[in-house]
């Protein structure tokens, strides 16, 4: 009986220390996974809001084109070589292509 009480009192005082590794792991997950994803999402949303006609973009499907017209949730792209005009969702734009002056020269 005394041995059982000794075990219960020794584990009871260590109870709050048992949560320390869990809190540490949660903090690491937040810093390494969640925070960078939130920053990436905010940067992507800003890029979508700054789109304008004439920008060269790449869609998530790999289409390269130039923006011809903007609407609320979609935009029209002119896609070479036949100058096709495609309507794509604004959310499907993955990046804006910027020309390097060094490459052009």
C-alpha positions as CSV (number, residue, x, y, z in Angstrom):
1,X,0.0,0.0,0.0
2,X,2.8,2.4,0.9
3,X,4.6,1.6,-2.4
4,X,1.4,2.5,-4.3
5,X,1.1,5.8,-2.6
6,X,4.7,6.6,-3.2
7,X,4.3,5.9,-6.9
8,X,1.1,8.1,-7.2
9,X,2.7,11.1,-5.4
10,X,5.9,10.9,-7.5
11,X,4.0,10.8,-10.8
12,X,1.5,13.4,-9.7
13,X,4.1,16.1,-9.2
14,X,5.6,15.4,-12.6
15,X,2.3,15.8,-14.4
16,X,2.9,19.3,-15.8
17,X,6.3,18.4,-17.0
18,X,4.7,15.7,-19.2
19,X,3.1,18.5,-21.3
20,X,6.4,20.3,-22.0
21,X,7.5,18.1,-24.8
22,X,4.1,18.3,-26.4
23,X,4.1,22.1,-26.2
24,X,7.6,22.1,-27.6
25,X,6.6,19.9,-30.6
26,X,3.5,22.1,-31.3
27,X,5.7,25.3,-31.2
28,X,8.1,23.7,-33.7
29,X,5.3,22.7,-36.0
30,X,3.9,26.2,-35.9
31,X,7.2,27.8,-36.7
32,X,8.3,25.3,-39.4
33,X,4.9,24.5,-41.1
34,X,2.1,26.9,-40.3
35,X,3.8,30.3,-40.2
36,X,5.6,29.9,-43.6
37,X,2.4,28.7,-45.3
38,X,0.5,31.7,-43.9
39,X,3.2,34.0,-45.3
40,X,3.1,32.3,-48.7
41,X,-0.7,32.5,-48.8
42,X,-0.6,36.2,-48.0
43,X,2.0,36.9,-50.7
44,X,0.0,34.9,-53.3
45,X,-3.2,36.9,-52.4
46,X,-1.4,40.2,-52.8
47,X,0.0,39.0,-56.2
48,X,-3.6,38.2,-57.3
49,X,-4.9,41.5,-56.2
50,X,-2.2,43.4,-58.1
51,X,-2.8,41.7,-61.5
52,X,-3.4,44.1,-64.4
53,X,-3.9,43.8,-68.1
54,X,-0.7,43.2,-70.0
55,X,0.9,41.1,-67.2
56,X,2.4,37.8,-68.4
57,X,1.4,35.0,-66.1
58,X,1.7,31.2,-65.6
59,X,-1.4,29.2,-64.5
60,X,-1.3,26.2,-62.2
61,X,-1.9,24.1,-65.3
62,X,1.3,25.4,-66.9
63,X,-0.3,27.8,-69.5
64,X,1.8,30.9,-70.2
65,X,-0.2,33.9,-71.4
66,X,-0.8,37.6,-71.3
67,X,-3.8,39.1,-69.4
68,X,-6.2,40.7,-71.8
69,X,-9.2,41.4,-69.5
70,X,-9.9,41.2,-65.8
71,X,-13.2,40.3,-64.2
72,X,-14.1,39.6,-60.5
73,X,-13.3,35.9,-60.3
74,X,-11.8,35.2,-63.7
75,X,-9.6,36.7,-66.3
76,X,-9.0,36.4,-70.0
77,X,-5.6,35.3,-71.3
78,X,-4.1,35.5,-74.7
79,X,-2.0,32.4,-75.2
80,X,0.6,32.1,-78.1
81,X,1.3,30.9,-80.7
82,X,-2.2,31.2,-82.2
83,X,-3.3,34.0,-79.9
84,X,-6.1,32.0,-78.3
85,X,-8.2,33.8,-75.8
86,X,-8.9,31.7,-72.8
87,X,-11.0,32.4,-69.7
88,X,-9.4,31.1,-66.5
89,X,-10.1,31.4,-62.8
90,X,-8.1,34.1,-61.0
91,X,-7.2,31.5,-58.4
92,X,-5.5,29.4,-61.0
93,X,-2.7,32.0,-61.5
94,X,0.4,30.7,-59.9
95,X,2.9,33.4,-60.8
96,X,3.6,36.5,-62.7
97,X,6.5,36.4,-65.2
98,X,8.9,39.3,-64.9
99,X,11.4,39.9,-67.7
100,X,15.1,40.2,-66.6
101,X,16.8,43.1,-68.3
102,X,20.0,41.0,-68.4
103,X,18.2,38.2,-70.4
104,X,16.7,40.7,-72.9
105,X,20.1,42.2,-73.7
